[in-house]
Structure formats: structure tokens, C-alpha cells
Amino acid sequence: MFLLNLPLWAALLLLLVIAVLISHYGIKLVHKFYKYEHLKESHEVSGFIFNAYGLLYAVVIAFVIYINWGEYNEAQRKVYVEINSASNLFHSAQGFNDSAKKIVMANLIAYTETVYFDDFNAMEKLNRSEKNRTAYDSLWDSFFRIDPQAAGNQVLYDNCLSELRTLSEARRMRYHYMENTIPIVIWVVMIVGYFIALMFAYLFGMKYRNPYLILLIAFTYINILMLYLILVLDYPFTGYSAISKEPYAVILNHFKEVFSAIK
């Protein structure tokens, strides 16, 4: 969580420092036991094995990034589905009679407030907001208390109920993508795979150390960045790169303006 909460520039800089340290001390350790002349003799065999292993490792990393990127986008889409349903419901409810209209609109404002001020803060810590749960239950309860015939429009009531179901599904899926993180065994495979790839890289060498060190730093850094990217995508509602909650603020302000005009 520490890395996720760092600004992007700070996280990238920290990861670069880590890559430099790993590469520098790794070379010193390997060259303490094996000189360039010894490593050169194994370049041909090591190269074939490294290429085959690199292909397998790249497939695993690419597959995990593809899955996580898809789920990150889907989580963001569900946020907008929830906002759109809330907006449709809020404006459609204005077709009810005065008492039903004000109850539904007031509960929808309260629900949106708890999403913005409480639920997203709780989700950042992988929790759920109790305040939002209470507001969500109250929103459903306000619909159950409405008599469709007395509300003045049965078709409108059915449409509003359909929008509320869509909002509820989007809310549940938002929690699903928050909790559906990569299993620990996959993290172990990726991290162990990275260190094996790094050990293979140490089996090569160049007569002049500095160019080799630069190449090794670049190799280490790009691998660490891939793991960092997977971490960011795996926690879509946590940290500096989390999905924004600002669209809720925009629609909440609009709700309050409309509701105050009606009152």
C-alpha cells in the first residue's frame, strides 16, 4: 500500500533507485566469484535458455496485465453506470407526486453523499462504508413505501425501479472489483520469475562494466515497472492512481441545486 499511495513521480524514482541498487550490488557479487572470461564461455548456451525462459515469463506478465487492465476499465465503467443510473433516477422521480418525489430525491442525495464522502474513503482501505449501506437501504425503503397508484404514474414507477436495480448492480460490482485481487500464488510466481530472469542476466557480461551496468539497470527497471503496473491495476480504488470519485461530486452538486429549487 505504501507504493500505491506515493505520487507517480515519487514511486517511479524510488523504483529506479531500487533497480540501480539491485543491479550494482548484483554485479559486484557475481563478479566476485566469476570473471568476465568465465561468463563469456557460457554466453551461447545461456542465451538460448534465457530466450526460452524470457518468452514464458513475458507471456505470464502480459496475461496478468491484460486481465487486470480489463478489470480496471470495467470497474471504472461501473462507477459511471452507477452515476448515470443515479442521475436518471433523480430526474425521473420528479414525475411523482410531491411527497413521493421529495422522499426519493432526498434519499438519493444522501446516498450519493455517502458514496463520495465515506464509501470511496473506505474502499481505499479495502473496506465498505456502513454509512453508505444505511443510505442504500433507506433509498430502497423509500421506494417500497411508495404506492405506485398514488404516485401518479405506474410506468414511471417501474422505470425508476429498473434504474434503481441497475444502480444496485453497479454498486455491487464496484465492491467486487475492489475485493477481487490477484491471488498470492500468482504474485509469488511473478516475483520468483523476475528474480530468475535477473539471475540469468547476471550470467552474461561485457568487457567494459559500465555499459553492461546500464543495460542491466534498464532490464531490472522495466521488470519492476511491470510489477508496479500490475499492483496499480489490481487495486483500482486505492492510492494515487485510483479511480476518481470526482464525478460523484459533480452530480451531487447538481442534485442539490435541483432539489433546492423544488423545495
FENSUL-V376313 format. One record per pair of residues at least 24 apart in sequence whose ideal C-beta (glycine too) atoms are under 6 Angstrom apart, sorted by the first residue. I is the first residue (numbers start at 1). J is the second residue. D is the distance in Angstrom with one decimal. If there is no record, write none. Layout:
# FENSUL-V376313
I_J_D ; I_J_D
This chain:
# FENSUL-V376313
4_235_5.9 ; 4_238_5.3 ; 4_239_2.9 ; 5_239_5.0 ; 7_240_5.5 ; 15_224_5.0 ; 16_221_5.9 ; 19_217_5.5 ; 19_220_4.2 ; 19_221_3.9 ; 19_224_5.6 ; 20_217_5.6 ; 22_220_5.4 ; 23_216_4.3 ; 23_217_4.6 ; 23_220_5.1 ; 26_202_5.8 ; 30_202_4.5 ; 36_205_4.6 ; 39_205_4.1 ; 46_203_4.5 ; 50_200_4.5 ; 57_193_4.9 ; 57_197_5.7 ; 61_226_5.4 ; 64_230_5.6 ; 68_230_5.8 ; 68_233_3.7 ; 68_234_5.6 ; 69_233_5.7 ; 71_177_5.8 ; 72_233_4.7 ; 72_236_4.9 ; 75_177_3.7 ; 75_236_4.4 ; 76_243_5.1 ; 78_170_4.7 ; 78_173_4.5 ; 78_174_5.2 ; 79_243_6.0 ; 81_170_4.2 ; 82_167_5.6 ; 82_170_3.8 ; 82_171_5.9 ; 83_247_5.3 ; 83_251_5.6 ; 85_163_4.9 ; 85_166_4.4 ; 85_167_3.9 ; 86_167_5.8 ; 87_251_5.8 ; 88_163_4.9 ; 89_160_5.7 ; 89_163_4.3 ; 89_164_6.0 ; 90_255_5.7 ; 92_160_5.0 ; 95_153_5.6 ; 95_156_4.7 ; 96_151_4.6 ; 97_151_5.9 ; 97_152_5.0 ; 100_146_4.9 ; 100_151_4.8 ; 103_142_4.9 ; 104_142_5.3 ; 105_259_5.4 ; 107_138_5.2 ; 107_139_4.6 ; 107_142_4.5 ; 109_255_4.9 ; 110_135_4.8 ; 111_135_4.3 ; 111_139_5.0 ; 112_248_5.9 ; 112_252_4.8 ; 115_248_5.4 ; 116_245_5.7 ; 116_248_4.1 ; 116_249_5.7 ; 116_252_6.0 ; 120_245_4.2 ; 123_178_5.1 ; 123_237_4.2 ; 124_238_5.1 ; 177_236_5.8 ; 178_237_5.1 ; 181_234_5.2 ; 182_234_5.1 ; 194_223_5.2
